[in-house]
Amino acid sequence: MQQFASTHSLRSEILDLMVQNGLEDDCYVEMLDFTIDLFESRGLGADYYGYHNITHELEVTYVSLLAAHQKKVKLDSSDIKHLYIAALFHDFDPQKSVDKPHEESVIKFISTDSQIRRMIGATGTDIEVIKALILRTTYPWSGELGRDAERQIKLCFERAGADAAYQEHVMQMGEYLSVADRLSGYSLGGFSKAMELAKMNAHALAWTPSLIVRNSVAYFEDLLNKEPAMTKAVLRVFPKEMRKNFFDTVLSFMKIRQQEITVQADYAYENLKLVPTIEGTATRSDPAFISAVHDIFLELPRPLQFGGKNFEESVADPQTIVTTLRLNSGDGDIVGFVGDSR
């Protein structure tokens, strides 16, 4: 399955899954359209450069419904209603000051917005259970973040009057939602999309660019090693192409990480030299050179890709000074560059 071309196409697929999962009442469609309209009206639509945009919100909703009949946690019709609402609203923080939503802000927003409360009320679901599910998507689920989320979940359970058995069931549902959250974007598209998501996630989690690959590998290892049973159960019911997308992405990031370690070792043992080179006009007109520096340019986050439309012309322009960083010699592989127009 390829990544969805637009919010409209993703909405259409979600509507089909809603019918399959018994979510046919108008209130569920109203929630879906309300979420899309609010995200887009606040500048958080598909064009927003941040991991937590409307595309992410809808992809998590799509995957949560798609894999609802996995075998790890048995979900009845009421559970699916709660999961649908929690998935749709899990990053619902349109007032956010940074890209990564704060779960407390999300909870506050859905608790106080009269229109959201009206829509949830029409479904007959328990808003305290929905809040507990959203809090369980806290990442990482460890340290002070995890402990604080658990304290808030306990309060939700007390307000809901949930007994011990139901509390345990809701926590399993929350783990399912958390795994679906982290699998969604990386299974709905190829590696190029995954790398773009990793850059956006780095922006959301305040990772420096040098840590993108390393932390992405750790991100996937958390899924595969710390929550293996739930992750395996969800992946098992994915279409074959979605499973392939995910594992191809994991393997690609691991290979890049291995290359990074090799480069670091070569540099540490002085087997690697970085040679700054001012490039001549003839070199800068070479299609192979332009392609090499353009590939590096595309590694930048989209908001920093200034002048991308006229990239080839600006590189070849005699009024531009281009300095590259090459490996071992002045005609070695290009690993970086800077351009300056006179």
N, C-alpha and C positions, 0 to 999 in steps of 0.2 A: 504494500500500500504506500503510495507516494504521499508526501505532505500535501495538505489541503491548499488549494490555490487562493482561497479567500475566506473571510469570515462567513460569507453567505454559504459557501459550500460546506463549511464545518457545521454551521447551524443546521443545514439540511440533513446531514448525517446524524446529528444529535437527535433531531426530531424523529427520524426513523427508529433509533434505538429507544427513545422514550416510548414509542408505541409498543415495541417489543417487550418492554419492561413494565407495561401497565401504567405509564405516566401520561395518560391521554387527556386529563382534565385541563381546561383552559388556564387554570392558575399556574401550571408548570410551564406552559408556553409563555405566559406573561412574565414569569421570572426570567426566563431565558432572554427575551427581548429587552426587558428592563436592564439586565446586566450589560448586554451589548451596547444599548443606547447610552447608559451612564458612563461606561468605560470610554466610548468613543467621544462623548461630549466633554470629557475631562482630559482629552489628549492622550488617552491610554489605549488607543486602538492598535491595529496591526502595524502601523507605521511607527509607533513609539519604540525608541531604542531602549529596551529594558526587558529583562527576562519575564517580569510579571506583568505582561500586557494582556489584552483580551484574547489573543491567540492561545496563550498559556492557560488562561482560565477555561476556555472552551475545550482545549485538548485534554485537560484533566477530567472535565465532565464527560467527554466522549469516551475516554479509556475506562473511567469508573463504571459507566454503563456497559461498555463492550465486554468487560471481564467480570461482570457481576456474578456470573454463575460458575466462578472458580470453585475448587473443592476445599480450600483451606478454612473458610468461614462461611457457614450457611446463612444466606440472606433471604429473608421473606419479603413480601411486598412492602411492608412498613419500613424495613431496613433500607430497601432500595430508594424509597422516597427520601429518607433522612440523608442517605449518601448523595443523592442527586443534588439536594439543596446545599449540603456542605461543600461538595465539589464546586458547584457553581459560584458560591460565595467565599471560598476558602482564602482567596487573596483580595477580597473585596475591600480595598482601602483607597478609595478615590481621592482622599485628602492627603495622601502620603507625601512626606517631605523627602524621602529617599526611595530608591526603587524597591528594596526588599520590604515587603509589607510587615508590619508588626502585628502579630496575631491579636494582641490586646486592642489595637486600633480597629481591626476587622470586627472583633466581637462587639466593641462599643458601637460601631456603625450599624451593624445588623440588629443590635438590641434597641437602638434609639430611633432608627428611621421608620416613620409610621407606615410608609408604603411597603417596605420589606416585611414588617411585622404583620400587616394585613394579608399579604400574599402567603406567608408562612402559616398564618392562622387558617387560611382557606384550605390548606392541605391536611389539617388535622395532625401535623407532626409536632414534636416537642422541641421548642427552640433551644432548651438547655442541652438536649442530646446533640443537636446540630452544632452548638458552640463547642461541646466536648470533642466532637469529631474534627472540627477545624483546629482546635488547640493541639490535637494529636499530630497534625501535619507540621508542627514546629521542627525546624531543621537547624542544627543537628539535634537529635533527640538524646541529648546527653548534657552533662555539666549543669550550670546554673539555668540555661535556657530550658532544658528538659525538666529540671526540678520545679521551676516556676510554672511551667505549663501543667505539670501534674497537680500542683496545688490548686490551680484554677479549675482543672477538670473535676477535682474532688468537690469543689463548691457547686459546680454544675450538677453533679450527681445528687448532692444534697437537696438542691432546689427542685430537681426532677423527682425526688423520692425513689430513686432507682435502687433495687436490691443488689446484693453482691453478684448474683449470677448475671443480671442484666448489665451491670457495670463492666464485668469481664467481657461480655459480648460486645459492648460498645467499644471497648479498647481494642478488640480484635478488628472491628469494623474500621476504627481509626488507623490501625496499622495498614490495613488494606488500602485505605484512601491515601495514606502517606506514600506507600509503594507505587500506587497508580500515579500519584503526583510526580514522582521522580522518574518513572519510566516513560511517561507520556511523550514528551517532546523528542526524546532520543530514540523512540521507536517509530515515530511518524515522519520518516524522511531519512535521507542518506547522510554520509559523513559530513558533507559540506554544511548541511543544516545543523548537525550536531556541533560542529566547531563554532558556528555562529552563536548557537545557544550557550556554549561554554564561555564565550567572550561576554555575552550578555549576563550570564550567571556570575561571572567574575566581577562585573560592574555592580551587580546587586549585592554580592557578598564582600565587596571591597578587597578582592584579590588583586595583587599587582600582576602585570602582564606575564612576568617571568614564572608565576605560579599557576598559570591557567592549566597547563597539561598535568602538572604534578597533582594539583588539587582535584582536577577532573578524574584522574585515576583513583584517587582516594574516595571520591564521591561514588564511583561505581563499585569500588570494593566494599563500601559500607552496605550497599544494597545486596551484593552477592555473598558477603561473609557474615554480616551482622543480622540480616533478615532473610536468610536463604530460603526458608520454607515458604514464606508469603511471596517472595519474588518469583520463585519457581512456579508457584501455583498460578500467579497472574500471567507469567510468560507462557505457560502451557496452553492457555486458552486464547492467546493472541493468534491472529492469522500468521502463516508462515513467514510472509515478507516482513511483518513487524518484528518478529523474533530475530530475523536475519539482520534487519536494520540495527537493532540494539546491540547484538553481539559483534557485528562488524565495527560498530562505533567503539565499543569497549576495546577490542583488539587493536584498532587503529590508534587510539590514545595510548595504549600500552607500548606499541611500537615506537611512537614518537617520544615517549618518555625514555625508552631504552636508548634512542638516539641522543637525547639530551644528556643522559648520563655518560655516554661514550664521548661526546664533545667536551663535557666538563672534565673528564679524566684526561683527555688529550691536552687540554689547556693547562691543567694542573701539573702535568709531567713535561710541559713545554714541547709537546709534539705538535702543537697547533699555534700558528701565528696569525694575527689579524693585521692585514696590510691596508691602510687607507690609500685610496687611489683617486686622483682627479681625472675624470674620463674625458677623452677628446671628442670632438664633434662627430668624427667618423664612427666611433664606437657607439655613440648615443643614437645614431640613426639605424643601427643594426637591429632588425626585428627580434633576434634572439636576446639581445641585451634589454630591449624594451620589455619583452615578455618576462624576463627574469626579475627586473625591478618592479614590474606591475604586480607580479605574484606576491612580492613582499609588501607592496602597497595595500593589497587586499587583505593582508593579515591585520591591518589596523581595524579597530572598532568602527562601524559605519559612521558615527558622528565625527570621526577624525579623518575621514577620507575626503579631504578638501581637493577640489580640482580634478576629480576623477573623470569627468566627461571629456576633458582636454588633456588627459594624462600623456598620451603618446606625443602630441604636438609640443607640450611643455618640456618633455625630456629631450627631444631633438632640437629644440629652439637654441640657436647659437648664443642667445642672451641669458641662457640658464647655465649655472655652474652645478654639475652633478659630481658628488664625491661618493664613492662606494667603499664598503668595507669588504675586502676579499680574504679568502683563506690561503695562507702560506705564501702567496706571491701576487704580483700586480695583475696577473691574468687568471687567478684562481676563482673558485666559485664565489658568487656574490651572496653575502649574508646580511647586508644592510646598505642603506644609501640615504643621502640627504640632498635635496635640490634647493637652489637659491637663485631667484631671478635678479639680474643686475638692473 
